[in-house]
Amino acid sequence: METPDDFQSIPIFGGLHMSTISVLLEQAIPTPCKDKEYFFKQGDVGDSVYIILSGQVAVFRGQEENHLVNILGEGDCFGEMALIDHQPRSASVQAISDCEALEISQNTLFDVYQQDVKQYLMLHMNMAREVSRRLREADEQIC
């Protein structure tokens, strides 16, 4: 993924204007993570969302990370729940291969808010949809 156009197919960016995607990408922090390293751990402060550019991550819950919740790959986002509910990280995210992700901070989201409230709301709605989609998947697995 090289240009803002390449990011339009990522669900978290759905419906966003190219100018908004450009702002997000200009301020995003490239975040490499080697196999077995953590992006963050359960209980950490949650002040950013990540978009996976390459590789895969495992999402774990529990004191000893003994409950695998999900495996995510290219184009998926993680960390969005902490931005929505302003709570500490609800899970740990560990690379299960060498990964490259983009970290988008809460400050960047605030910049989008200041520039275009409707685009900010669309971005938050997209994050909420991702959380809802994952909750439905978890419900299906439980039932």
ABEGO torsion letter per residue (X at the ends): XABAAAAAABAAABGBBAAAAAAAAAABBBBBBBBGBBABBBGBBBABBBBBABEBBBBBBEAAGABBABBBBBGBBBGAAAAAAGBBBABBBBBABBBBBBBBBAAAAAAAAAABAAAAAAAAAAAAAAAAAAAAAAAAAAX
